[in-house]
Amino acid sequence: RRLLVPRGGGSVVLPGEVGLVLRGGRTTTDRVDDVPTQPTVERSAAMVDKVAAGAAFEAVRRVELLLDHWGTHPPAAL
């Protein structure tokens, strides 16, 4: 039924589709799709707000630097 393909040197190759069926539909023998547990720490709402404000400030600062750079060295194409 052509399930084994001769490779040469006395060896044969099993088609990928057959390997998937033998492994239960997975591409690997071991399960690699298990989601790892993420360590978390409880944070106060005030701390989260401060960090979010800092991240927003940093994003605005970087956009400002980019626009300043484009003002002196315009991009070739947008």
C-alpha positions in Angstrom: 0.0 0.0 0.0 3.1 2.2 -0.3 3.1 3.1 3.4 6.9 2.7 3.5 9.0 4.5 0.9 12.4 3.0 0.1 15.3 5.4 0.9 18.3 3.5 -0.1 20.9 1.5 1.8 18.3 -0.9 3.0 16.2 1.7 4.9 12.7 2.9 4.5 10.9 6.1 5.3 7.4 6.3 6.9 5.3 9.1 5.4 4.6 12.1 7.7 0.8 11.5 7.6 1.3 8.0 8.9 3.6 9.3 11.7 1.0 11.8 12.7 -1.7 9.1 13.0 0.7 6.9 15.1 1.4 9.8 17.4 -2.3 10.6 17.9 -2.3 13.7 15.7 0.7 15.3 17.4 3.9 16.3 15.5 6.1 15.1 18.4 6.1 12.0 20.6 6.1 14.1 23.8 3.4 16.7 24.5 4.7 20.2 24.0 1.5 22.1 24.0 0.9 22.0 27.7 0.7 25.6 29.0 3.3 26.2 31.7 2.2 27.8 34.9 3.2 31.4 35.2 4.5 32.7 38.6 2.5 35.7 39.6 2.7 38.3 42.4 -0.2 40.3 43.8 0.2 44.0 43.0 -1.8 47.0 44.3 -3.9 49.0 41.9 -1.8 52.1 42.6 1.4 50.3 41.6 -0.2 49.0 38.4 -1.3 52.6 37.6 2.2 54.0 38.2 3.8 51.4 36.0 1.2 52.0 33.2 1.7 55.7 33.4 5.5 55.2 33.1 5.1 52.9 30.1 2.7 55.4 28.4 5.2 58.2 29.0 8.0 56.1 27.5 5.9 55.3 24.4 5.2 59.0 23.8 8.9 59.9 24.4 10.0 57.4 21.8 7.5 58.6 19.2 8.6 62.2 19.9 12.3 61.1 19.3 11.3 59.4 16.1 9.4 62.4 14.8 12.3 64.7 15.6 14.7 62.4 13.8 12.3 62.3 10.8 12.2 66.1 10.8 16.0 66.3 10.3 16.4 63.1 8.2 13.2 62.3 6.3 12.5 58.7 5.5 12.9 57.7 1.8 9.4 56.2 1.7 6.6 55.8 4.2 
